[in-house]
């Protein structure tokens, strides 16, 4: 049995940065520490933060006179003002790539453009971006959403950083058919692109593909979709305890990739368990 682990898997730059800021704050512990929403979409990592006394809240009222860490997904612009009024210290761990999307949305909204966000309307990153243009953006998750748009003379399009390039291109093609002036900003994160390409490359050559990551992680879900496209025998798990060994029986080549919120120790644990089982 041969195991192929995607070179580009596990924590991305934005997640590493957010975790470092959070662990540093927990070590200093000047005040109670909260994160605005779960810091990352990984249950095991969140449990470690909880052990350090870092709690998650979904509104600033619950974090009065404390330290509030903004997760890598970012937040609506209005939350910063609310936090300031509540005497809350902000540690901003918004991913720089996400901040760029927020600033583009803000800039073009102020210039009179109608902003279109391609992404999941329920994802915190998209909710945050929309909050930088006063929650007035059109949010499109798939091709069918284009028909619901009221086209204006000037439009600006940005992307949730974790969507697939295939989705971006497909929706842009449909928007271009109807739009007048259309300013396109492909804001898919480079790490996301490389991660997805690496996943596809491995999925094409293996008998089974394992995608590791939180079930609520958008980028992990995208990896699973890509993996399934090239390898029907694809499995999405959170930890090594969920490995369905019956699906790996008779497989000579097994591929492994992981979402941007998956700790390295979880990836290593999955690899080790498969290796040990293969040696039985």
PyMOL commands that set and color helices and strands:
alter all, ss='L'
color gray80, all
select helices_A, chain A and resi 13-28+43-51+60-63+77-85+96-110+124-133+143-148+165-178+190-203+218-230+240-242+245-247+264-278
alter helices_A, ss='H'
color red, helices_A
select strands_A, chain A and resi 2-5+33-36+55-57+67-70+89-92+114-118+138-140+154-159+181-184+208-212+234-237+253-258
alter strands_A, ss='S'
color yellow, strands_A
deselect
rebuild
show_as cartoon
